[in-house]
Amino acid sequence: MNPGGPTVLPFTAVPRMLLERRTPWPSRIDEPSQLPAPLDGADAVVTFIGHATFLIQTATGNILTDPMYSQRAGPLLFGPRRVRQPAVRMEDLPPISVVLLSHNHYDHCDLPTLRTLAKRFDPIVITPLGNAALVRSAGLTRIEELDWWEHARTTPTPMTVTPAHHFSARTPFDRNRALWGGFVIQAGKRRIYFAGDTAYRPYFVDVKQRLGPIDLALLPIGAYEPRWFMRAVHVNPLEAVQAHLDLGATQSIGMHYGTFQLTTEGIDEPVQALATARREAGIEEQAFTTLEFGESLRLD
């Protein structure tokens, strides 16, 4: 159950949402792939691959969040098509020891990508309750399901599953049969929060109170319009700024934008709206910004 309210509008509201006027996106943005910066003694190096996929390099192993390399965010040939390619090619990834899987939506839980990772790296997968069977179907065998606030027991890097206000479904018939969440990772002296998908609720304060202030928060800023439909499941940039403040985050990085057109806002609107919300809150630019696709951030 979500903390603080219902999950989402019924499926009968989806046709109305699909009729909302959508700001056109470019069909393709070609950018060169990048190599992630080396760790070189840092507590962590965080590289933005695209959408909600980050490579987090640490001294105890490399982590991928919600790995998504497919061309469509949906089953088979359905779902939104990728506008930007993954900024770090699969063949350029360092060895991956842990995959964090926040929930089972197609744009976060991509079975073809998981199959490739299983063959190349055989990583441990940490995911909220109810997702193991789906993950196992991709050939991964080392899976740890956790409830909110539970700590992983099988990973070399300490990590905890945290609450999120969202929902799960792969079809119209399996809604909320698996849990969703975020993660806090302890990398050396640094505490990193990966939000997954979430609406705004006061539990961001709970994360800080229970696990400590966050050094780096990876927060969604896209896929938020129209608000009458999306506010139940996705923060907008204004709410992401409030989440940054609630977490006591030293720094936040925006994600979940500019890759797949999932909702009606334009491709550049999340970054522009983030800049406006940040200024209105009196937050300096470097405290909550975005990385270029493929750019790495060092936490020394």
C-alpha positions as CSV (number, residue, x, y, z in Angstrom):
1,M,0.0,0.0,0.0
2,N,1.2,3.5,-0.7
3,P,2.0,5.8,2.2
4,G,-0.5,8.7,2.3
5,G,-3.2,7.9,-0.3
6,P,-4.4,5.9,-3.3
7,T,-2.2,4.8,-6.1
8,V,-3.5,6.0,-9.4
9,L,-6.6,6.8,-11.5
10,P,-8.4,3.8,-13.0
11,F,-7.6,2.5,-16.5
12,T,-10.8,4.1,-17.7
13,A,-9.0,7.5,-17.3
14,V,-6.2,6.5,-19.7
15,P,-8.1,7.2,-23.0
16,R,-8.8,10.8,-21.7
17,M,-5.1,11.2,-20.9
18,L,-4.1,9.9,-24.3
19,L,-6.3,12.6,-25.9
20,E,-4.5,15.4,-24.2
21,R,-2.4,17.6,-26.6
22,R,1.2,16.4,-26.6
23,T,4.1,18.7,-27.3
24,P,6.0,17.1,-30.2
25,W,9.4,15.6,-29.5
26,P,12.2,15.1,-32.0
27,S,12.1,11.6,-33.4
28,R,15.8,11.1,-32.7
29,I,18.7,12.9,-31.0
30,D,22.1,11.5,-32.0
31,E,24.8,12.0,-29.5
32,P,28.1,10.1,-29.2
33,S,28.4,7.4,-26.6
34,Q,30.7,8.1,-23.6
35,L,33.0,6.1,-21.4
36,P,32.3,6.4,-17.7
37,A,35.0,8.2,-15.7
38,P,37.2,5.9,-13.6
39,L,36.7,5.6,-9.9
40,D,40.3,6.6,-9.1
41,G,39.9,6.6,-5.3
42,A,36.5,8.4,-5.1
43,D,33.8,7.1,-2.8
44,A,31.6,6.8,-5.9
45,V,31.4,7.9,-9.5
46,V,27.8,8.3,-10.8
47,T,27.3,8.2,-14.6
48,F,23.9,9.1,-16.3
49,I,23.1,6.6,-19.0
50,G,19.6,7.8,-19.7
51,H,16.0,7.7,-18.3
52,A,16.4,6.1,-14.9
53,T,19.6,4.2,-15.6
54,F,22.7,5.2,-13.8
55,L,26.0,3.5,-13.4
56,I,27.3,3.9,-9.8
57,Q,30.9,2.8,-9.4
58,T,32.1,2.1,-5.9
59,A,35.1,0.5,-4.3
60,T,33.1,-2.6,-3.4
61,G,31.4,-3.0,-6.8
62,N,29.5,-1.4,-9.6
63,I,25.8,-0.8,-9.6
64,L,23.2,-0.3,-12.3
65,T,19.9,1.3,-11.5
66,D,16.8,0.3,-13.5
67,P,18.8,-0.7,-16.6
68,M,17.0,0.0,-19.8
69,Y,18.7,-0.5,-23.2
70,S,15.8,-1.5,-25.4
71,Q,14.4,0.7,-28.2
72,R,10.9,0.7,-26.9
73,A,9.5,1.1,-23.4
74,G,6.8,-1.6,-23.8
75,P,6.2,-5.2,-24.8
76,L,7.4,-6.3,-28.2
77,L,6.8,-3.5,-30.7
78,F,4.5,-1.5,-28.5
79,G,5.3,1.5,-26.2
80,P,7.2,4.8,-26.7
81,R,10.3,4.6,-28.9
82,R,13.7,5.7,-27.6
83,V,14.7,9.2,-28.7
84,R,18.3,9.1,-27.2
85,Q,20.4,6.0,-27.3
86,P,22.0,4.8,-24.0
87,A,24.9,7.2,-23.4
88,V,27.2,4.3,-22.3
89,R,27.1,1.3,-24.6
90,M,26.5,-2.1,-23.0
91,E,29.9,-3.3,-24.2
92,D,31.6,-0.3,-22.4
93,L,30.1,-1.0,-19.0
94,P,32.5,-2.2,-16.3
95,P,31.7,-5.4,-14.5
96,I,28.3,-5.0,-12.8
97,S,27.9,-6.6,-9.4
98,V,24.5,-5.3,-8.4
99,V,21.3,-4.2,-10.3
100,L,18.7,-2.1,-8.4
101,L,15.3,-2.7,-9.8
102,S,12.7,-0.2,-8.4
103,H,9.5,-1.6,-9.9
104,N,8.2,-3.6,-12.8
105,H,7.1,-1.0,-15.4
106,Y,8.6,-1.5,-18.8
107,D,10.7,1.7,-18.8
108,H,12.4,0.5,-15.6
109,C,12.3,-3.3,-15.8
110,D,13.5,-4.2,-19.3
111,L,13.8,-8.0,-19.7
112,P,16.0,-8.0,-22.8
113,T,18.5,-5.8,-20.9
114,L,18.3,-8.0,-17.9
115,R,19.0,-11.1,-20.1
116,T,22.1,-9.4,-21.5
117,L,23.3,-8.5,-18.0
118,A,22.7,-12.0,-16.7
119,K,24.9,-13.5,-19.5
120,R,27.7,-10.9,-19.1
121,F,27.9,-10.3,-15.4
122,D,25.4,-12.6,-13.4
123,P,24.8,-9.7,-11.0
124,I,22.8,-9.7,-7.7
125,V,19.4,-8.0,-8.2
126,I,17.9,-6.1,-5.3
127,T,14.2,-5.3,-5.8
128,P,11.0,-4.8,-3.8
129,L,8.7,-7.7,-2.9
130,G,7.0,-9.6,-5.6
131,N,9.4,-9.0,-8.5
132,A,11.6,-12.0,-8.2
133,A,9.7,-14.3,-10.6
134,L,9.8,-11.7,-13.4
135,V,13.5,-11.1,-12.9
136,R,14.2,-14.8,-12.8
137,S,12.5,-15.2,-16.2
138,A,15.3,-13.1,-17.6
139,G,17.9,-15.6,-16.5
140,L,19.0,-13.9,-13.3
141,T,19.3,-16.2,-10.3
142,R,20.7,-14.1,-7.5
143,I,17.8,-12.1,-6.4
144,E,16.9,-10.5,-3.1
145,E,13.4,-9.2,-2.6
146,L,13.0,-6.6,0.2
147,D,10.2,-4.7,1.8
148,W,10.4,-1.0,2.5
149,W,13.1,-0.2,5.1
150,E,14.7,-3.6,4.8
151,H,18.5,-3.8,4.4
152,A,20.1,-6.0,1.7
153,R,22.0,-9.0,3.1
154,T,23.7,-10.2,-0.1
155,T,25.4,-7.1,-1.5
156,P,29.0,-6.0,-0.9
157,T,27.7,-2.4,-0.7
158,P,25.2,-1.6,2.1
159,M,21.8,-0.6,0.7
160,T,18.2,-0.2,1.9
161,V,14.9,-0.2,0.1
162,T,12.8,2.9,0.8
163,P,9.1,3.8,0.2
164,A,7.8,5.3,-3.0
165,H,4.2,6.4,-4.0
166,H,3.7,4.7,-7.3
167,F,2.1,1.5,-8.6
168,S,3.1,-1.7,-10.5
169,A,1.7,-3.4,-13.6
170,R,2.9,-5.2,-16.7
171,T,-0.6,-5.8,-18.0
172,P,-4.1,-4.5,-17.2
173,F,-4.6,-7.6,-15.0
174,D,-1.7,-7.6,-12.6
175,R,-1.8,-4.1,-11.0
176,N,-0.1,-3.8,-7.6
177,R,0.8,-7.5,-7.3
178,A,4.5,-6.5,-6.8
179,L,5.9,-3.7,-4.7
180,W,7.8,-0.6,-5.8
181,G,10.4,1.6,-4.0
182,G,13.6,3.5,-4.0
183,F,17.0,2.8,-2.6
184,V,19.6,4.3,-0.3
185,I,23.2,3.1,-1.0
186,Q,26.1,3.6,1.4
187,A,29.2,4.1,-0.8
188,G,32.2,4.7,1.5
189,K,31.4,7.9,3.4
190,R,28.7,8.9,0.9
191,R,25.0,8.2,1.1
192,I,23.2,8.0,-2.4
193,Y,19.4,8.0,-2.8
194,F,17.8,6.6,-6.0
195,A,14.1,7.4,-6.0
196,G,12.9,5.2,-8.8
197,D,9.4,6.5,-9.8
198,T,7.3,8.3,-7.2
199,A,4.8,11.0,-6.5
200,Y,5.5,13.6,-3.9
201,R,4.7,12.5,-0.3
202,P,6.2,13.5,3.1
203,Y,8.1,10.2,3.4
204,F,11.2,11.9,1.9
205,V,11.6,13.3,5.4
206,D,11.3,9.8,6.8
207,V,14.2,8.7,4.6
208,K,16.4,11.4,6.1
209,Q,15.3,10.7,9.7
210,R,15.7,6.9,9.4
211,L,18.8,6.7,7.2
212,G,20.5,10.0,7.6
213,P,20.9,13.1,5.3
214,I,21.6,12.3,1.7
215,D,24.9,13.3,-0.1
216,L,23.5,12.7,-3.6
217,A,19.8,12.2,-4.5
218,L,18.8,10.9,-8.0
219,L,15.3,12.3,-8.4
220,P,12.8,12.1,-11.3
221,I,11.9,15.4,-13.0
222,G,10.0,14.2,-16.1
223,A,6.8,12.5,-17.2
224,Y,4.6,14.7,-15.1
225,E,1.9,16.2,-17.4
226,P,-1.1,16.3,-17.3
227,R,-1.1,16.8,-13.6
228,W,-4.7,15.7,-13.1
229,F,-3.5,12.2,-14.2
230,M,0.2,12.1,-13.3
231,R,0.4,13.7,-9.9
232,A,-0.6,10.4,-8.2
233,V,2.5,8.7,-9.5
234,H,5.2,11.1,-10.6
235,V,6.7,14.2,-9.1
236,N,7.0,17.3,-11.2
237,P,10.2,19.5,-11.0
238,L,8.7,21.7,-8.3
239,E,7.9,18.7,-6.2
240,A,11.3,17.2,-6.9
241,V,12.9,20.4,-5.5
242,Q,10.8,19.9,-2.3
243,A,11.9,16.3,-2.1
244,H,15.6,17.6,-2.4
245,L,14.9,19.8,0.6
246,D,13.1,17.1,2.6
247,L,15.9,14.7,2.1
248,G,18.5,17.2,3.3
249,A,20.4,16.4,0.2
250,T,23.8,18.0,-0.4
251,Q,23.3,17.6,-4.1
252,S,20.5,16.2,-6.4
253,I,20.6,15.1,-10.0
254,G,17.5,15.0,-12.2
255,M,16.6,11.9,-14.2
256,H,13.6,10.3,-16.0
257,Y,13.4,12.8,-18.8
258,G,14.6,13.3,-22.4
259,T,14.7,9.6,-23.4
260,F,11.1,8.3,-23.9
261,Q,8.1,10.5,-24.4
262,L,5.8,9.0,-21.8
263,T,3.6,12.0,-21.2
264,T,2.5,15.3,-22.7
265,E,5.3,17.8,-21.8
266,G,8.0,18.8,-24.2
267,I,11.5,17.2,-24.2
268,D,13.2,20.3,-22.7
269,E,10.4,21.3,-20.3
270,P,11.6,19.3,-17.3
271,V,15.0,20.9,-17.2
272,Q,13.5,24.4,-17.8
273,A,10.9,23.8,-15.1
274,L,13.6,22.5,-12.7
275,A,15.6,25.7,-13.2
276,T,12.6,27.8,-12.4
277,A,11.6,25.8,-9.3
278,R,15.2,25.9,-8.1
279,R,15.4,29.7,-8.4
280,E,12.1,30.1,-6.6
281,A,13.3,28.0,-3.7
282,G,16.6,29.9,-3.5
283,I,18.7,26.8,-4.3
284,E,22.0,27.2,-6.1
285,E,22.3,25.6,-9.5
286,Q,25.0,23.2,-8.5
287,A,22.8,21.9,-5.6
288,F,20.2,20.5,-8.0
289,T,21.0,20.1,-11.6
290,T,21.2,17.5,-14.4
291,L,24.0,15.7,-16.0
292,E,24.6,15.6,-19.7
293,F,23.8,12.1,-21.1
294,G,26.9,10.1,-20.4
295,E,28.4,12.6,-18.0
296,S,30.0,11.4,-14.8
297,L,29.9,12.9,-11.3
298,R,32.6,12.1,-8.7
299,L,31.8,11.9,-5.0
300,D,35.3,12.2,-3.4
